[in-house]
């Protein structure tokens, strides 16, 4: 029964109610009798009490009483929402209760409106002792249903969560207890789009930090990116990072999405391991993910069968990430720090190398790759790397930039040239004028090759060191 403002508000002299009691603002009271069934209400008082006692102490009875309370409360919440938000902002106004209970957003809105109204004393909740329960005393049982407010709200929070995960019930089973919170509902709507296996693995790997996904500690863009993750991504990342896997919570959303899109097999992730930390941008991560991956399952099964062992259960892959790691050793980490164009070029070069017949020429190119990474890559700024215009071709191409062998020859020439050497790399190449000098030297070289003044199979390092043929662009840096 609704309680008017006039009830107990002021005495006839306009002062406070007797005893100085604060006037009530309540417009709706939720009393013990409001949870009674229609039968209980028509029974004599003596017969009513045992039925009420029983209904307040059984799970089914409390649930039924709560449902009756909600039927009384809902129209009042509709009116409050309309008064506060106006026609354009209402969600509950034209929504019958039976439909609202199937709508997670309506349930969320109703609980929030109730909370505000209770805190403002617009709703009075009476306890089993007949006294009103202040909004801060959430653990006291309400006389109308026998539950405290926390438990009563949780019934409808659980209903909202089931609606959110109605198309993905397996994922719902992977949620921790802290997901049953009003503020978590917007995040759960995002997580509901995840694979159940992936969600379970994310929860397992993040452990106590999983709760951060349900709060504004994590940006919604990051959470949206996470919904694309597959089980193998997070499982392999857990193998590679161990307890440090929580570092992914600090990744930029674009980087997380690039990680998910870049890697198609667990082997790529485990072969990269903790060195993933060295990759600076989503574009660089995409470039590494584009390096070749070869399915070697049949080859491995053949070897296993020869030894009388059964086939492997999982797909087995060989990655160029592992090939580069083995080829470059410690310099592999230097390569990973480079921008996307260089990483793309290296992946294409290795792809082309694989098509070459093993022999001296192939070995020489591999050695030049290793030399470039070990000796010169650390000195290269992004501008200097762009200037190199590195060709991915193995054989020289008049229409493409210099090959890695030609670039190493030019770098060796600068390094060994009297009056130039290391100082050019450590100082001049770090500035705009030094990059321009390198660009000029490369342009002069290509022009001389085009004219036939220099043959591409010549030792370019010796030409730079022992002559002035290519000094035009760099002579200002040559010390006496």
N, C-alpha and C positions, 0 to 999 in steps of 0.2 A: 504494500500500500504506500502510495506516495505521501511524503511528509511535507507540508507547506512551510514556507518561511515563517508564518505567523506563530506556529506552534512553539511555545516556550521561548520566544525571542525576547520580548520586553514586557515589563509589567505596565499597569495602567498609567503609571506616572511617567512612562517613557524611559525609565532607568533600566539597569541590567536586571536579569532575572534574579529571583530570590537566591541569596547566598553568594551573589557576585559571580555566578557561573557564566562562562562565555556563551553568548547567543549562538544557537546552531544555524549553519547555513545549508544544512542537508536538504536536498530536494527529493531524495530517494533513500529509503531505509531498507536494508536487507536484514530481516529478523528471522528468528528460528521458525516461526510459523510459515514463512515464505517458501521453505523447502518441503513442507508437508504435501502429501498427495491429496487429490480431491476427496478420496475416501477418508483420510485422516481428518480432514477439515469438518466433515459432517458427523463424525463420531463424537459421542460425549467425551468430556475431558478425561474421565477416568480410563476410558478405552483408548484414547488417543496417545497417551503418554508411553505405554509399552511399545506401540508401533513406532513412535518417533525414536525412542531409545534404541530399538533394534536397527532402524534405518540409518542412524548416525554412527553405528559401530560396525557396519559391514561395508565391504568395498562396493558391492552393487548398490546398496542403499545410498551411500554417499554420492555415487555417480548419478543416480536418479534425482537426488535432491539438488545436485549441482546443475543438472539440465533444467530443472524447473526454475532455479534462480536465474539462469541465463535467459530463459524465455521472458522473465519479468524485466531483467536488466537491459536487454538488447534495444527495445524501443526508446528507452531513456538515452542510451548511448547514441542512437541515431539522431535524436534531437540535439544533443550536445554537440555532435560533430557538425551538424548543419549550422548551428548558431555560431560555432567557432570559425568554420572554414567557408561558409557560404555555399551556394549551389554548385559553383564550379570546382570546389575543392573536396566535395563529399564523395565518399566511396560507399558508405553504408546506407545512405538515405533511401534509395529505391531498391535496396537489396533485401529480400526476405531472409529471415534467419536460416532457413533450410539451405538457401543458396550461399549465404555468407559462410556457413560451416564447411562448404566445399571450396572455399576461396582463401588461399593462404594469406593474401594481402588484406582481405577483409578481416580475417582473424587477428592479424597483426595490428591493424588499425583499431579494432574494438578493444584489444587489451591496452593499447596506449591511451585511448580515450578514457577507459576505466581508471587507469593509473593516475592520470591528471585529475580526474574528477574526485577520486578518493583523497588525493593529497590536498585538494582545495576544499575538502569537507563538503562537497556537493553530494557525495554518497556516504551514507553512514552504514558501516558494517558492524553488526552486533555479534558479540561472542556468545558462548554457551551459558555464560553467567548473566546475560542480559545487558551487559555494559558494551558501549561502543569500543571498537578496536581502532586505535590510532594508526595512521598509515605507516608509521615506523615499526609497528609490532606485527611483522608479517608471519611470525611463527605461531601466533595464537589461532586456534581453530575457530572458524566462523560458525555460529549456531545454526545458520540456515542449511549448511551442507556437511558440517563436521570436518571439513578440510581447512587448512590455513590458506591464505591467499596465494602463497608460492605454489603449493600443490595444485590448487584449483587452476591457476594460470598454466601450469605445466601440462595439464590435461589438454588444453587447447593449443598450446605450443606444439605438443606432440602431434596433434591433428594437423596443424599447419605444415609441419615438417613432412608428414606422410603425404600430404597433397603435393608439396614441392618435389618429392622424390617418387611420385606415383608412376612415372615412366622409367624409373631407374631404382627399383626397390633394393636391389643387391648393394648398390652404393650406400643406401641408408644404413645398412647393417655395419658398414665400416666406420660410421661416425662415432666419436667419443662422447662422453657424457656432457662435456662442456659445450657441445653443439646445441643443447637444449636451452637456449637463451634467446630472449626477445631480440636483442641487438644483433644476434648472429643470423637472423632470417635472411637479410639481404645477401649475405655472403653464401649462405646455403643455396640460394637460388642459382648462384653462379656455379658452385661445386656440383650441383645436381647434374650438370652436363658432362661430368667426368666419367671415364670408364671406372667401373666398380673395382677392378683389380688395381688400376693405377691409384685410385683414391686410397685404397687399403694400404698400398705400398708407401704412398706419401705419408700417411699417418704413422706407419711403422718406422720409417726412416727419420722423420722429423721428431718423433717422440713427444716430449713435453712442449716443444716449440710449435706443434701443429695448431694449438689454440690461437696462435698469432694470426692464422688465416681467417679466423672468425671475427677479427676486430679490425679497426682502422689502422692498426700498425702496418698492415699490408695494403698497398694500393689496389683498387679494383682492377686496374689494367693488368697488374701482375697476376692477379687471381684469374682473370679471363685467359691470360696466356697459359697458365697452369692447366686449364681444362683440356688443352690439346695434348698433354703429356701422356705417353703410353707406359705400360708397366716396365718394359725393358729399359726405358730411359732412366727412370728413378732407381730401378734395381741396380743397373750398371753404375750409376752415379754413386750409389751407396757403397758398392764394392771399391770404387776408385777413391772416394773421399773419406769413407769411414764415418766417424762421428762429426767430421767437419762438413758433412753434407748440408748442415743448416746454413752454410754460407750462401746457398741459393736464395735465401730470403732477402739477401742484400743485393741480388742481381737486379739490374734494370729490366723492366718488363720486356723491352725489345730484345735484350740479350737472352732472356729466358725463352722467348718465342723462337729466336734464331737457333738456339741450342736444340729445341724440340724438332724444328724443321730441318736442321742440318744433318742430323745423325739418324740413319735408317737401321743401324744394327748396334747391338750392345758392344760388339767388339771395337767399334770406333771409339766409344766412350772409355772403355777400359784401357785401350792402347794409348789414349791421350792422357788419361789419369789426372793427377794433380796439376800437370802442366796446362790444363785447361785454364788455370788462373792467369796464365801469361797472355791469353788472347784478349785483345783490347776492345774489339768492337763486334757488333752483330754481323757486319759485312765480312770481317775476317773469319768469324766462326762459320759463316756460310761457305766461305772459300775452302776452309779445311774440310768441311763436310762433303765438298764436291770432289775431293781426292778419291781415287778409285778404290772400290771394294770388290773383292772377288770371292765368290762362293766356292769353297774348297771341301764341301761336305762329302761329295762323291769320292774325292781323292783320299780323304781321311778314312772313310768307310772301307775303301779298298785296302788300305794299309792295315786297318783293324781286322778285316776278314782274313787277310793273309796270316795274321797271328792267332786266328781262331777266336777272335773277340767279336761281340755283337756291334751292330752299327751304333753310332752316336745318336742320342735322342734329339739333340738340338742342332740347329743350323750352325755351321762353322764357316768363318770368314777370315780372309787375309786382307789387311788394309794397308794402304800406302802411308798411313800415319805410322804404322809399325816399320815400314820399309825406310821412311825418312829417319825415324829414330835410330834404327840400326846403322844407316849410312852416315849420319851426321854426328852421332854421339852427343857430346855435351852441346854442340852447336845447334842441335835440334831446338833447344829452348830459344836460341836467338832467332831462329826462323819464325817460331810461333808468335813473336812480338811484332812481326812485320804487318804492314797494311794489306788489305784484301788483294790488290793487283799483283803484288809479289807472290802471295800465297797461291793465287790462281795460276800464275805463270809457272811456279815450281811444280804444281800438280800436273799441268799439261806437259811440262818437260819430262817428268818421270813417266808419264803415260807414253810419250813418244819414245823414250829410252827403252821401254819394255818391248817395243816393236823392233828394236835393233838386234842384229845378230851379235852375240857376245864376242868381244875381241878388243884390240887396242883402242880403236876409235871410241867405242862405248865406254871403256875404262877411263879414257882421257876426259870425256865429258863429265863422268861421275866425279873424278878428281877435281875438275874445275868447279863443279857445284859445291863440293866440300870446301875448296879454297875460298870461294866467294863468301860462304857462310862464316867460316872460321876467321878470315882475315879482314874482310871489308864490310860485312853486313852491319856490324855494330856502329860503324861510322856514318851510315847512310841515314839522312833525314828523309821524311816523306817526299820532300821536293826533289832531293837528289835521286831517289828511287824512281820517281815519275820521269825524271830526265833520262834515265837509262833506257827507257822504252824497251825493256827486255823482251826479246823474241822467244816464243815457246818452241820454235823450230829447232831441230837438231842440225840440219844442214843449213848453211847460210842462204838467205833469201834476199835478193836485191830490193824487194818491196817491203820487207819486214825490218824491224829493228835489229840491233846486234845480238848474236847468240850469247849464251852464258860464257862460252869459251872466249869469244872476242872481248866481252866485257872484262873478264878476268885478265886477259892480255893487256888491256888498256889500264886497268887498275895496277897491275904489276909494273907497267911502264912508268906510271906516275910515282909509285912507291919507290922505284929504283932510280929515278932520274935525279942526278946531282942538283942540289939546290931546291929540291921540291920535297919528295919523300913523305914521311909520316906527318910532318907539320901541315901539309895540304889537307890531309884527312881529318886531323885533330882540330884544326882552326879554320882554314879557309872554306872547306866543304860544309861547314856548319852555318855559313852565311850566304846571303843571296848572291853576292858576287862570285863566290866559289862555285856555287851550283851553276851559275851562268857560264863560268869557265869550263866546267865539265861538259855542259851542253854544247859549247862551241867546239871543244875537242872532238866530241862524238860526231858533230855535224861535219867537221873537216875530214875526219876519217871516212865517213860514209861517202862524202863527195869524191875523195881520192880513189876509193874503191870503184865508184861509179865511172870515173874517168880512166881507170885502169892503172893509175899511178901506184896503187898498192894492191896486192893480191890478198884475198881473204885467207889464204893458207899461209901467208907470211907470219913471221914472229913479230907481232905488233909491239910487244913489250920492248924488244931490242930496238925497234925503229924509234920509239919514243925516248928510250934511254940514251941512245948513241947518236941521235941526229936532231936537227931542228925542224924537220919536216912538219911536225904537228905541234909546234910551239906557239902558234899565233894566239890562241885563246888563253894559254897558261903562262906565257912568258913574263907577265907582270908579277906573278907569284914566285918566280924562280929567283932565289937569293944567290948572290955572288959567292 
